[in-house]
């Protein structure tokens, strides 16, 4: 993973006379694009409303934009900005990670223990309904660590060996979840209901196989593509949770504890090729290397707003110390059949 020293800039420019400037964190590193005020008192909301085509063009080009130095401190302001840039914000449904709701459709980024890292992934790539825009807002950076590393999914795609890409293009991948054994989210939280019939209706509408087990447990499985063509740029991207949810990606202590307690088919989360066959360890090792090689990291500053194209850019989290508070929202909703 490439650690970037903050503060270096390579100007890329905006319209002459604009109240903002844009550049990069360091020369030749184009992820993310950084936009900062060029004069005091810039109203970011007004600037965003007046420059939506510029933001869209640069987001599709770079995959991520960091708005820094605009004195953003309000949850409501964050939600309004996200709504302006993405339209209707998306509710967190078919949940896979613990989050707390802060606003109407604003959540904490992920409520995992501070000492744990989170592997690179694309939000809701296992679903049929996908947010194309993600928003992260720093209310309080950690004392140490807590970065949100990001990676270019176009480069990740090209770094993976063509034989592996072809295998996944042909077979797709299968995501299997087991709810109700005391690990991971209960199905009531994941589907935001206590009614089995509502879960069943959702699963049927979203191509998810389901099986109710003893003691109010539930097993689901869904086969999804591992590769996608971006609906606006036409570029091929590596867009899936096949590596993220595979048991071998877990930290050793957690992985070994789960394998000691559960049979493979009963793990809270695991992935396979789409035909149900196991993904080879060497393949998973190469996929993890591809993510890590293309992932960059930079420290959060209070008031930072990061906007990601969810298909062009993966995100992750590093362990941290201190009262880190990063808020999250998502929007610009697509269905898989739209691309």
Residue pairs with C-beta under 8 A, 6 or more apart in sequence:
1 149
1 292
1 295
1 296
1 297
2 29
2 295
2 296
2 297
3 296
3 297
4 25
4 26
4 29
4 296
4 297
4 298
5 25
5 26
6 25
6 298
6 299
8 24
8 25
8 26
8 27
9 23
9 24
9 25
9 34
10 23
10 24
10 26
10 27
10 28
11 21
11 22
11 23
12 22
12 23
12 24
12 33
13 21
13 22
14 20
14 21
14 22
14 35
14 54
15 54
18 38
18 51
19 37
19 38
19 39
19 42
19 47
20 35
20 36
20 37
20 38
20 42
20 47
21 35
21 36
21 37
21 38
22 33
22 34
22 35
22 36
22 58
23 33
23 34
23 36
24 30
24 33
24 34
25 32
25 34
25 66
25 298
29 296
30 62
31 62
31 63
31 64
31 150
31 151
31 152
31 296
31 313
32 62
32 63
32 64
32 65
32 66
32 150
32 306
33 58
33 59
33 61
33 62
33 64
33 65
33 66
34 65
34 66
34 68
35 65
35 66
35 67
35 68
36 67
36 68
36 69
36 70
37 69
37 70
42 70
44 67
44 70
44 72
44 81
44 305
45 77
45 80
45 81
45 84
48 55
48 81
48 84
48 85
49 84
52 84
52 85
55 65
55 85
55 307
58 65
59 65
59 133
59 307
59 309
60 232
60 233
60 309
60 312
63 150
63 152
63 153
63 154
63 308
63 309
63 312
63 313
64 150
64 306
64 307
64 308
64 309
64 312
64 313
65 306
65 307
66 298
66 304
66 305
66 306
67 304
67 305
67 306
67 307
68 301
68 303
68 304
68 305
69 303
70 303
70 305
71 303
72 78
72 81
72 137
72 303
72 305
73 139
73 302
73 303
75 102
75 103
75 106
75 137
75 139
75 327
76 103
78 103
78 106
78 135
78 137
78 305
78 327
78 329
79 89
79 103
79 104
79 105
79 106
79 329
81 135
81 305
82 89
82 106
82 133
82 135
82 329
82 331
83 89
83 331
85 133
85 135
85 307
85 331
86 131
86 132
86 133
86 135
86 329
86 330
86 331
86 332
87 331
87 332
88 331
88 333
89 104
89 105
89 106
89 329
89 330
89 331
90 105
90 129
90 131
90 330
90 331
90 333
91 105
92 99
92 101
92 105
92 107
92 330
93 129
93 191
93 192
94 124
94 126
94 127
94 129
94 190
94 191
94 202
94 206
95 185
95 189
95 190
95 191
95 192
96 126
96 177
96 185
96 190
96 241
96 245
96 269
97 110
97 111
97 112
97 185
98 110
98 111
98 112
98 185
98 189
99 107
99 108
99 109
99 110
99 111
99 328
100 107
100 108
100 111
101 107
102 108
102 327
103 329
105 329
106 327
106 328
106 329
107 327
107 328
107 329
108 325
108 326
108 327
108 328
109 136
109 148
109 317
109 326
109 327
109 328
110 118
110 317
110 328
112 118
112 317
114 142
114 146
114 319
114 320
114 321
114 324
115 319
116 251
116 319
117 251
117 316
117 317
117 318
117 319
118 316
118 317
119 243
119 244
119 249
119 288
119 291
119 316
120 149
120 151
120 244
120 291
120 292
120 295
120 314
120 315
120 316
121 241
121 243
121 244
121 314
121 315
121 316
122 153
122 239
122 240
122 241
122 310
122 311
122 313
122 314
122 315
123 130
123 131
123 134
123 310
123 315
123 330
124 130
124 131
124 310
124 330
125 224
125 239
125 240
125 241
126 175
126 222
126 224
126 240
126 241
126 245
127 206
128 206
128 207
128 335
128 336
128 337
129 206
129 333
129 334
129 335
129 336
130 310
130 311
130 333
130 334
130 335
130 336
131 310
131 330
131 331
131 332
131 333
131 334
132 231
132 309
132 310
132 311
132 331
132 332
132 333
132 334
133 307
133 308
133 309
133 310
133 330
133 331
133 332
134 307
134 308
134 310
134 315
134 328
134 329
134 330
135 305
135 306
135 307
135 308
135 328
135 329
135 330
135 331
136 148
136 304
136 305
136 306
136 308
136 315
136 326
136 327
136 328
137 304
137 305
137 306
137 326
137 327
137 328
137 329
138 300
138 301
138 302
138 303
138 304
138 305
138 325
138 326
139 302
139 325
139 326
139 327
140 302
140 323
140 324
140 325
141 299
141 300
141 301
141 302
141 322
141 324
142 300
142 320
142 321
142 322
142 323
142 324
143 320
143 321
143 322
143 323
144 320
144 321
144 322
145 318
145 319
145 320
145 321
146 300
146 317
146 318
146 319
146 320
146 321
146 322
146 324
146 326
147 297
147 298
147 299
147 300
147 317
147 318
148 300
148 306
148 315
148 316
148 317
148 318
148 326
149 295
149 296
149 297
149 315
149 316
149 317
149 318
150 295
150 296
150 306
150 308
150 313
150 314
150 315
150 316
151 291
151 294
151 295
151 296
151 313
151 314
151 315
151 316
152 294
152 312
152 313
153 237
153 238
153 239
153 311
153 312
153 313
153 314
154 235
154 236
154 237
154 312
155 294
156 237
156 238
156 290
156 291
156 294
156 314
157 165
157 227
157 236
157 237
157 238
159 290
159 293
159 294
160 238
160 286
160 287
160 290
161 286
164 283
164 286
164 287
165 227
167 273
167 283
168 226
168 227
168 240
168 242
168 273
169 225
169 226
169 227
171 273
171 274
171 275
171 277
172 223
172 224
172 225
172 226
172 273
172 274
173 223
173 224
173 226
173 240
173 242
173 271
173 272
173 273
173 274
173 279
174 221
174 222
174 223
174 224
174 271
174 272
174 273
174 274
174 275
174 276
175 221
175 222
175 223
175 224
175 241
175 242
175 245
175 269
175 271
176 219
176 220
176 221
176 265
176 267
176 269
176 270
176 271
176 272
177 184
177 190
177 218
177 219
177 220
177 221
177 268
177 269
178 184
178 213
178 217
178 218
178 219
178 262
178 266
178 267
178 268
178 269
179 185
179 186
179 187
179 190
179 217
179 218
179 219
179 220
179 268
180 186
180 187
180 213
180 215
180 216
180 217
180 218
181 217
181 262
181 266
181 268
183 258
183 268
184 268
184 269
187 199
187 218
188 194
191 198
191 199
191 202
193 199
196 212
199 210
199 218
200 210
202 208
203 209
203 210
203 220
206 222
207 222
207 223
208 220
208 221
208 222
209 220
209 221
209 222
210 218
210 219
210 220
211 218
211 219
211 220
212 218
213 219
223 274
224 240
224 241
224 274
224 336
225 239
225 240
225 336
226 238
226 239
226 240
226 242
227 236
227 237
227 238
227 239
227 240
228 236
228 237
228 239
228 311
228 339
229 235
229 236
229 237
229 339
230 236
230 237
230 309
230 311
230 312
230 339
231 311
231 334
231 338
231 339
233 312
235 312
237 311
237 312
238 290
239 311
241 271
242 271
242 279
242 287
243 249
243 271
243 284
243 287
243 288
243 291
245 269
245 270
245 271
246 270
246 271
246 279
246 284
247 255
247 258
247 259
247 264
247 267
247 269
247 270
248 255
248 281
248 284
249 284
249 288
250 258
258 267
258 268
259 267
262 268
264 270
271 279
272 278
272 279
273 279
291 314
295 314
295 316
297 318
300 324
300 326
308 315
310 330
